[in-house]
């Protein structure tokens, strides 16, 4: 069974003024002790995404496991450790065929039906959310709340990642509801190292 760290930062290229800012944030997160990062770029072309992904790999070395969002082909090309897919992306079965058995595969879900379906796949971990209101997506799914996390926990034995509006103030309640890890974007943007250190301290 995959062991997830409590804190799962997501580096969303849209949240940074330029790539240099994102690289600097990644290095600060690694310095704070983060061991798993997801790189997400919904608007860049394949060449830009691959260039940025490779640069992250060079800067972070092997101390941080890197997960590519959406793109199985670029996950392989950048030699990332895993892939995360959403409900509108490649199916988990198709993603697994491309990735092979060794790389990690995560799947986003937004309700009990999606989670139960994803639980039957070869995904290594499942994500549930948005737990709270979030500004990181243009058209977010309905908020599931802590009750949604509890329900998800009942439906799977796979590692469970909660995402959506999670902050240092509410992270513990999400873990207590049954999540193994919290995925965070916005609350790590300001002073990433200090923010991540506070998250890690809160999450124990």
C-alpha positions, 0 to 999 in steps of 0.5 A: 500500500502506498504511503502518502505524506500528510502534505501534498502540495500542488504547483499550479503554473497559473498561480505564478507570474512566471516559471522562475517563481514556480521553480523557486516555490518548489525549492522552498517547499522541498527545503521545508520537508515536502516529499511529494509534489504535483505539477499542474499546467492546464494552459501551457503547450506540451513543449512548455509543460515538458520543459518546466517539468524537466526543470523541476526534476533537475532542481528537486533531484530524487528527494521529492517524488513528482506527479504530473497532472493529466498528461501520461505522455509527458509524465514518461518524457519527464521521468516523473514518479506518477500521474494524476488524472481527473474525471475528464482526462484519460481513464485510469485504465488507459493511463495505467497502460501508458504508465506501466505498473511501477509509476503511481496513479491518482484519480480525482473524484467528487462524489461517492459514485465516482469514488466507488468507481475509481476504487475498482481501478488500479489507481494507487490513491484517490482524491476527494473534493472540493472539501471546502470552497476553492478559488483554484478552479474556474468551475469547481464541483459542488463542495463535499464538506467533511462529511464527504471525506468521511463517506469517501473513507468508508468506501475505499481502503486506498490512500485518500487525498482531500483537496479544495480550500484546505488551509492550515486552520482546517487541515487537521479536521480533514485528517480527522475526517479520514483523509490520509493527506491534504492537497494544497495550492493557495495556502502555500503560495505566500512564503512557501517554505514557512507555510509548508513548515506550519502545515507539517507542524499542524499535521504532525 
